[in-house]
Amino acid sequence: ALYLCFLGPSESRIPYIFKGMIGFIGCMYLYIFINVYWKIKKLKNEIL
């Protein structure tokens, strides 16, 4: 909602790029989260 205030209604292309960036960052975070999750799981198996 904040970026709409910055850009105004005339910039119609930017929100799509913004959504794409958010999607890309979301995928990156998901990938990192899965990697960390698997590492923790492996460590737990080694400890037990």
C-alpha positions in Angstrom: 0.0 0.0 0.0 2.9 2.3 0.7 4.4 2.1 -2.8 1.1 3.3 -4.3 1.5 6.5 -2.3 5.0 7.0 -3.7 4.2 6.3 -7.3 0.7 7.6 -7.7 -2.0 6.2 -10.1 -0.2 7.3 -13.3 2.5 4.6 -12.9 0.7 1.4 -13.8 3.7 -0.7 -14.8 5.6 -0.4 -11.5 3.2 -2.5 -9.3 3.6 -5.5 -11.7 7.4 -5.2 -11.4 7.0 -4.8 -7.6 4.8 -7.9 -7.4 7.4 -9.8 -9.5 10.2 -8.7 -7.1 8.1 -9.7 -4.1 7.5 -13.1 -5.7 11.2 -13.6 -6.5 12.2 -12.6 -2.9 9.5 -14.9 -1.5 10.9 -17.8 -3.6 14.4 -17.1 -2.4 13.3 -17.0 1.3 11.4 -20.3 0.8 14.6 -21.9 -0.8 16.8 -20.7 2.1 14.2 -21.8 4.7 14.1 -25.3 3.2 17.9 -25.5 3.2 18.1 -24.4 6.8 15.3 -26.8 7.7 17.1 -29.8 6.2 20.4 -28.8 7.8 18.7 -28.7 11.3 17.0 -32.0 10.6 20.4 -33.6 9.7 22.0 -32.1 12.8 19.2 -33.5 15.0 19.7 -37.0 13.5 23.4 -36.8 14.2 22.8 -35.7 17.8 20.2 -38.4 18.4 
